[in-house]
Amino acid sequence: MDANGLLALSSALVLGIAALGGALAQGNAAAAALEGIARNPEASGKLFVPMIIGLALIESLVIYAFVIAFLLQGKI
């Protein structure tokens, strides 16, 4: 396999793994926050902002992987 094929394969793997990891992490974060709110409804205000910040940080990692995949595609 030549270098261009390896770059294409690596960019596809980067996007796939990042999307899978991001989706799992966001699902776990949302489930934990909803479970906390279900156990203590008065804590919803205290849980909402940290959950949104956490979800934004998880999503930023997926966006970084997207940028890396575009950079790898630019080398083909």
PyMOL CGO cylinders between C-alpha atoms (Angstrom):
from pymol import cmd
from pymol.cgo import CYLINDER

trace = [
    CYLINDER, 0.00, 0.00, 0.00, 1.40, 3.39, -0.91, 0.3, 1, 1, 1, 1, 1, 1,
    CYLINDER, 1.40, 3.39, -0.91, 1.61, 6.48, 1.32, 0.3, 1, 1, 1, 1, 1, 1,
    CYLINDER, 1.61, 6.48, 1.32, -1.58, 8.04, -0.08, 0.3, 1, 1, 1, 1, 1, 1,
    CYLINDER, -1.58, 8.04, -0.08, -3.59, 4.93, 0.74, 0.3, 1, 1, 1, 1, 1, 1,
    CYLINDER, -3.59, 4.93, 0.74, -2.22, 4.88, 4.29, 0.3, 1, 1, 1, 1, 1, 1,
    CYLINDER, -2.22, 4.88, 4.29, -3.08, 8.56, 4.76, 0.3, 1, 1, 1, 1, 1, 1,
    CYLINDER, -3.08, 8.56, 4.76, -6.63, 7.97, 3.52, 0.3, 1, 1, 1, 1, 1, 1,
    CYLINDER, -6.63, 7.97, 3.52, -7.03, 4.97, 5.81, 0.3, 1, 1, 1, 1, 1, 1,
    CYLINDER, -7.03, 4.97, 5.81, -5.63, 6.82, 8.81, 0.3, 1, 1, 1, 1, 1, 1,
    CYLINDER, -5.63, 6.82, 8.81, -7.92, 9.81, 8.29, 0.3, 1, 1, 1, 1, 1, 1,
    CYLINDER, -7.92, 9.81, 8.29, -10.95, 7.51, 8.09, 0.3, 1, 1, 1, 1, 1, 1,
    CYLINDER, -10.95, 7.51, 8.09, -9.87, 5.71, 11.26, 0.3, 1, 1, 1, 1, 1, 1,
    CYLINDER, -9.87, 5.71, 11.26, -9.30, 9.02, 13.08, 0.3, 1, 1, 1, 1, 1, 1,
    CYLINDER, -9.30, 9.02, 13.08, -12.84, 10.17, 12.30, 0.3, 1, 1, 1, 1, 1, 1,
    CYLINDER, -12.84, 10.17, 12.30, -14.43, 6.83, 13.11, 0.3, 1, 1, 1, 1, 1, 1,
    CYLINDER, -14.43, 6.83, 13.11, -12.69, 6.36, 16.45, 0.3, 1, 1, 1, 1, 1, 1,
    CYLINDER, -12.69, 6.36, 16.45, -13.25, 9.98, 17.47, 0.3, 1, 1, 1, 1, 1, 1,
    CYLINDER, -13.25, 9.98, 17.47, -16.94, 9.86, 16.61, 0.3, 1, 1, 1, 1, 1, 1,
    CYLINDER, -16.94, 9.86, 16.61, -17.39, 6.57, 18.48, 0.3, 1, 1, 1, 1, 1, 1,
    CYLINDER, -17.39, 6.57, 18.48, -15.50, 7.78, 21.55, 0.3, 1, 1, 1, 1, 1, 1,
    CYLINDER, -15.50, 7.78, 21.55, -17.27, 11.13, 21.58, 0.3, 1, 1, 1, 1, 1, 1,
    CYLINDER, -17.27, 11.13, 21.58, -20.69, 9.54, 21.27, 0.3, 1, 1, 1, 1, 1, 1,
    CYLINDER, -20.69, 9.54, 21.27, -20.00, 7.09, 24.09, 0.3, 1, 1, 1, 1, 1, 1,
    CYLINDER, -20.00, 7.09, 24.09, -18.61, 9.82, 26.35, 0.3, 1, 1, 1, 1, 1, 1,
    CYLINDER, -18.61, 9.82, 26.35, -21.51, 12.17, 25.70, 0.3, 1, 1, 1, 1, 1, 1,
    CYLINDER, -21.51, 12.17, 25.70, -24.00, 9.39, 26.33, 0.3, 1, 1, 1, 1, 1, 1,
    CYLINDER, -24.00, 9.39, 26.33, -22.36, 8.50, 29.63, 0.3, 1, 1, 1, 1, 1, 1,
    CYLINDER, -22.36, 8.50, 29.63, -22.21, 12.14, 30.72, 0.3, 1, 1, 1, 1, 1, 1,
    CYLINDER, -22.21, 12.14, 30.72, -25.85, 12.78, 29.89, 0.3, 1, 1, 1, 1, 1, 1,
    CYLINDER, -25.85, 12.78, 29.89, -26.95, 9.55, 31.58, 0.3, 1, 1, 1, 1, 1, 1,
    CYLINDER, -26.95, 9.55, 31.58, -25.02, 10.38, 34.75, 0.3, 1, 1, 1, 1, 1, 1,
    CYLINDER, -25.02, 10.38, 34.75, -26.44, 13.91, 34.86, 0.3, 1, 1, 1, 1, 1, 1,
    CYLINDER, -26.44, 13.91, 34.86, -30.00, 12.70, 34.30, 0.3, 1, 1, 1, 1, 1, 1,
    CYLINDER, -30.00, 12.70, 34.30, -29.58, 10.04, 36.98, 0.3, 1, 1, 1, 1, 1, 1,
    CYLINDER, -29.58, 10.04, 36.98, -28.35, 12.70, 39.39, 0.3, 1, 1, 1, 1, 1, 1,
    CYLINDER, -28.35, 12.70, 39.39, -31.30, 14.94, 38.58, 0.3, 1, 1, 1, 1, 1, 1,
    CYLINDER, -31.30, 14.94, 38.58, -33.71, 12.01, 38.98, 0.3, 1, 1, 1, 1, 1, 1,
    CYLINDER, -33.71, 12.01, 38.98, -32.34, 11.24, 42.43, 0.3, 1, 1, 1, 1, 1, 1,
    CYLINDER, -32.34, 11.24, 42.43, -32.29, 14.86, 43.54, 0.3, 1, 1, 1, 1, 1, 1,
    CYLINDER, -32.29, 14.86, 43.54, -34.45, 17.21, 41.42, 0.3, 1, 1, 1, 1, 1, 1,
    CYLINDER, -34.45, 17.21, 41.42, -33.30, 20.28, 43.38, 0.3, 1, 1, 1, 1, 1, 1,
    CYLINDER, -33.30, 20.28, 43.38, -29.76, 19.71, 42.09, 0.3, 1, 1, 1, 1, 1, 1,
    CYLINDER, -29.76, 19.71, 42.09, -30.70, 20.21, 38.45, 0.3, 1, 1, 1, 1, 1, 1,
    CYLINDER, -30.70, 20.21, 38.45, -29.41, 23.79, 38.45, 0.3, 1, 1, 1, 1, 1, 1,
    CYLINDER, -29.41, 23.79, 38.45, -26.07, 22.69, 39.88, 0.3, 1, 1, 1, 1, 1, 1,
    CYLINDER, -26.07, 22.69, 39.88, -25.70, 19.83, 37.41, 0.3, 1, 1, 1, 1, 1, 1,
    CYLINDER, -25.70, 19.83, 37.41, -26.78, 21.57, 34.22, 0.3, 1, 1, 1, 1, 1, 1,
    CYLINDER, -26.78, 21.57, 34.22, -23.88, 24.00, 33.67, 0.3, 1, 1, 1, 1, 1, 1,
    CYLINDER, -23.88, 24.00, 33.67, -21.05, 21.50, 34.42, 0.3, 1, 1, 1, 1, 1, 1,
    CYLINDER, -21.05, 21.50, 34.42, -22.75, 18.95, 32.16, 0.3, 1, 1, 1, 1, 1, 1,
    CYLINDER, -22.75, 18.95, 32.16, -22.94, 21.45, 29.27, 0.3, 1, 1, 1, 1, 1, 1,
    CYLINDER, -22.94, 21.45, 29.27, -19.29, 22.41, 29.77, 0.3, 1, 1, 1, 1, 1, 1,
    CYLINDER, -19.29, 22.41, 29.77, -18.29, 18.74, 29.83, 0.3, 1, 1, 1, 1, 1, 1,
    CYLINDER, -18.29, 18.74, 29.83, -20.26, 18.01, 26.68, 0.3, 1, 1, 1, 1, 1, 1,
    CYLINDER, -20.26, 18.01, 26.68, -18.62, 20.97, 24.93, 0.3, 1, 1, 1, 1, 1, 1,
    CYLINDER, -18.62, 20.97, 24.93, -15.15, 19.72, 25.89, 0.3, 1, 1, 1, 1, 1, 1,
    CYLINDER, -15.15, 19.72, 25.89, -15.97, 16.23, 24.64, 0.3, 1, 1, 1, 1, 1, 1,
    CYLINDER, -15.97, 16.23, 24.64, -17.27, 17.66, 21.38, 0.3, 1, 1, 1, 1, 1, 1,
    CYLINDER, -17.27, 17.66, 21.38, -14.12, 19.78, 20.97, 0.3, 1, 1, 1, 1, 1, 1,
    CYLINDER, -14.12, 19.78, 20.97, -12.02, 16.61, 20.97, 0.3, 1, 1, 1, 1, 1, 1,
    CYLINDER, -12.02, 16.61, 20.97, -14.14, 15.22, 18.13, 0.3, 1, 1, 1, 1, 1, 1,
    CYLINDER, -14.14, 15.22, 18.13, -13.74, 18.49, 16.23, 0.3, 1, 1, 1, 1, 1, 1,
    CYLINDER, -13.74, 18.49, 16.23, -9.95, 18.30, 16.70, 0.3, 1, 1, 1, 1, 1, 1,
    CYLINDER, -9.95, 18.30, 16.70, -10.01, 14.82, 15.18, 0.3, 1, 1, 1, 1, 1, 1,
    CYLINDER, -10.01, 14.82, 15.18, -12.08, 16.19, 12.29, 0.3, 1, 1, 1, 1, 1, 1,
    CYLINDER, -12.08, 16.19, 12.29, -9.46, 18.87, 11.68, 0.3, 1, 1, 1, 1, 1, 1,
    CYLINDER, -9.46, 18.87, 11.68, -6.66, 16.28, 11.81, 0.3, 1, 1, 1, 1, 1, 1,
    CYLINDER, -6.66, 16.28, 11.81, -8.52, 14.15, 9.27, 0.3, 1, 1, 1, 1, 1, 1,
    CYLINDER, -8.52, 14.15, 9.27, -8.80, 17.17, 6.94, 0.3, 1, 1, 1, 1, 1, 1,
    CYLINDER, -8.80, 17.17, 6.94, -5.10, 17.88, 7.35, 0.3, 1, 1, 1, 1, 1, 1,
    CYLINDER, -5.10, 17.88, 7.35, -4.27, 14.28, 6.49, 0.3, 1, 1, 1, 1, 1, 1,
    CYLINDER, -4.27, 14.28, 6.49, -6.55, 14.44, 3.43, 0.3, 1, 1, 1, 1, 1, 1,
    CYLINDER, -6.55, 14.44, 3.43, -4.73, 17.58, 2.31, 0.3, 1, 1, 1, 1, 1, 1,
    CYLINDER, -4.73, 17.58, 2.31, -1.48, 15.61, 2.10, 0.3, 1, 1, 1, 1, 1, 1,
    CYLINDER, -1.48, 15.61, 2.10, -2.92, 13.14, -0.41, 0.3, 1, 1, 1, 1, 1, 1,
]
cmd.load_cgo(trace, "trace")
